[in-house]
Amino acid sequence: MNSDQVRTASAIVSVVALCFIILGSVLAMTWEGELAPTTSEELGEAIFSLFGPTLIVLGVLMFAAMLGGVFIAQEEKE
């Protein structure tokens, strides 16, 4: 296997692993009760206390996307 194939294989494994992590964090949450009107304070508390692991995974995903964008946008040196 050449380096391009290794890079492609590792990218595929990374994407699949990330999908499993996101899916696992969503499925691990307990979805309680019915939907009711909420205040912005309740929404903030829910985001940071109940959905903390999901928020961290999404933050890592956005960081990886930002690094990928910078890598793609950089100019090659000749």
N, C-alpha and C positions, 0 to 999 in steps of 0.2 A: 504494500500500500504506500502510495506517495503522500506527501504532506497535505495536499489538497483533500484527499479522501479522508485522512485522519481528522482534518479540521471540520469537514462536513459531517462526519460521523459524530464527533464530539458536540457539534452544534445541535444535531438532532437529539442526541441523548440529553443535552441540557434543556432543550425546549420541552421534551417529554417530562423530564423531572420537574420542571417549573410548573407545567400543567397539573401534574399530580399534587404538588404542594398547594397550589391555589384551590384545586378541587377539594383536597382534604381539609383545608382551613374553612372553606365554605360549608362543607358537610358536617364538620365538627361543631359548628355553632348550633345552639339551641334556639329555635324559632318559636317564641312564646306568644300566645294570645292572638287577638285580632288587631288589625291596624286601627289606630286612634289618632286624633289630632295631637301633635306634639309641639312644644316650644323649641326655640333654638338652643336653649340651655340643655334640654333633654336630648336633643339631637347630638350636641357636642359630647355629652356624657356617654351616650350610646356608642358613638364612633370611637372614642378613645378608651373606654372601659370594656365594652362588649366585643368590639370588632378589632381589638388591638393586633392580634396575629395576622389577620387579613390586611390590615393597614400596613404592617411591616412588610409583608410579601409584596403588596402593590408598590410600596416605596422602593424595594429592591428591583422590581421589574422596571419601574420608570427610570431608575438610575442606570440599569443595564441598557435601556433604550437610548438614554442620553449619551452614554459612552459609545454605543454603536453609531449614533448620528455623528458624533465628533470624529470617530475613526473613518467613516465614509466620506466626510466632508474635507478631511485634511488632504493637502496636496502632496503628491509623490515627489521625492527628491530624485534628481537625475544624477 
